[in-house]
Amino acid sequence: MQRNRVLGAVLDRVAGRTGMLLAAFVLLAVTLTIRLGMGFEFPVPWNDETAFTAQAFEFSRAGSFYVYGLNTERVVMWMPPGYMLLLAAVYKVFGYSFEISRWVSCLLFLGAFGLALGILRQLRFQGWLQVVGLALTLLAFLSPYSLVISNIARMDVLYALMFLASLWAMLRSHYALGLSLVLLSAVVHFNAVYMVLPYAVLIGWKIVRRETLLIGPYELLALCVSVLVLAGYCVFVLKHIGGFLEDMKFQFAYKLESPVMDGPNGWLKISLILLLALLQILVRRSLCADAILSLYAASFMALALNGHNMWYSFAFVFSIWLLGLSLLLDIRSLQAHQFARCLVGVLAILLLYPFATYGWEKSFTLGPMWPRAELLRKSFIAEAEVQKVRGFIASLKPGQTVSFGYTGMEQFFYSEFAASGANWSIPMNSVTLMTPARKSDFRIVCDSSLYPKYVFIFDWDVKARVGADSGCQVISLHRDEVAQ
């Protein structure tokens, strides 16, 4: 008995405050290694980033989301502006650079891990359960599919942080605060719709049980603020309703190219997680912490399954992580029921397989960019090549247009284009309409051996990349010759 107490005390010490600090140090070291050592290699610049950083840059300098390069006629409305507003504020204070854009994601990712540790602390595990819970949490964030969102200028890490903040609030019974965070995240990404599930279940449970839902004054204030922000976004949408409807048509057409929830297998996964949550609620006769974790796991799983986007893969990992924490809570609560406890333990062990495959199995899309030692020694593009292009842009006349092929390279040169009065352009008519193709004065082709080969199929204007470290070429489209 004494030996067990000593072992338990040691485990509490290892996985308690000391263990959390050590986990935070490990994640900080890995994240900074990627940010400083693989800044534009994991991942390489992506055209998604251009769509978001360009609007943020224009808002920071002109107070408008209109970007000639994305759509010559109107503001692009395919994504809510929350993330762009955050970037614009950062640019306003620190000035613009592509480097800063990715630093924002890095800091948000570290904040998300801090929230994950707060969630773990709220669950109050002890002994070996705390050790396993901390290990699962650290491994979930060390997955390449999680780490990649820490180093890309997209909004995924921002809404993930907000979702985890809402989970933390819900676990602390601050339901209105959690809901307000979900509503606020809708101004960052439409994926917020998946996180409504836990609150829909909460409201349904309160109605069925005829229980009172108490809302504190600060929670009410947060709820009002989130509703006002959403109302502001609705006004913005109404002001640009034609573009919004056109862009939503594009978004839905893209999503519906794949089966809803990734087909029958996806629906089965969601159903099993929801069944677990239902059993937890019925056994406990309350919306308990393990059921809340399961509901959030189902929400993250639905986000990943229905999103059909390579950057959403982190949500698979987060889903299994939260499901693992949920089962650990069940194991703790079933101490007096050995058979049920063993059954849940077996389920938890079986969960390690999807946790490993979702977290560390290379996919077709991310595999070519997988983090590796080579990326610490090899640059995506030489700084001299970037400077060469900057010098060329400085020599342009106002109104001249340059196409980078919508490759993500545009982000290195926003300031130079703003200073010269020239415009960068994409080869399509707009980001949501392929034709008619645009005509530019120059085409700049920047190639690198670190590009995934599958992106080359999108190089349908003038000259395609081949995956060679040949630097940047400036091609005059008037003379059809290399200008520099």
Secondary structure, 3 states (H helix, E strand, C coil): CHHHHHHHHHHHHHHCHHHHHHHHHHHHHHHHHHHHHCCCCCCCCCHHHHHHHHHHHHHHHHCCCCCCCCECCCCCCCCCCHHHHHHHHHHHHHCCCHHHHHHHHHHHHHHHHHHHHHHHHHHCCCHHHHHHHHHHHHHHHHCHHHHHHHHCCCCHHHHHHHHHHHHHHHHCCCHHHHHHHHHHHCCCCHHHHHHHHHHHHHHHHHHHHCCCCCCCHHHHHHHHHHHHHHHHHHHHHHHCHHHHHHHHHHHHHHHCCCCHHHCHHHHHHHHHHHHHHHHHHHHHCCCCHHHHHHHHHHHHHHHHHHHCCHHHHHHHHHHHHHHHHHHHHHHHHCCCCHHHHHHHHHHHHHCHHHHHHHHHCCCCCCHHHCCCCHHHHCCCCCHHHHHHHHHHHHCCCCCCEEECCCCCHHHHCHHHHHHHCCEEECCCCECCECCCCCCCCEEEEEECCCCCHHHHHHCCCCCCCCCCCCEEEEEECCCCEECC
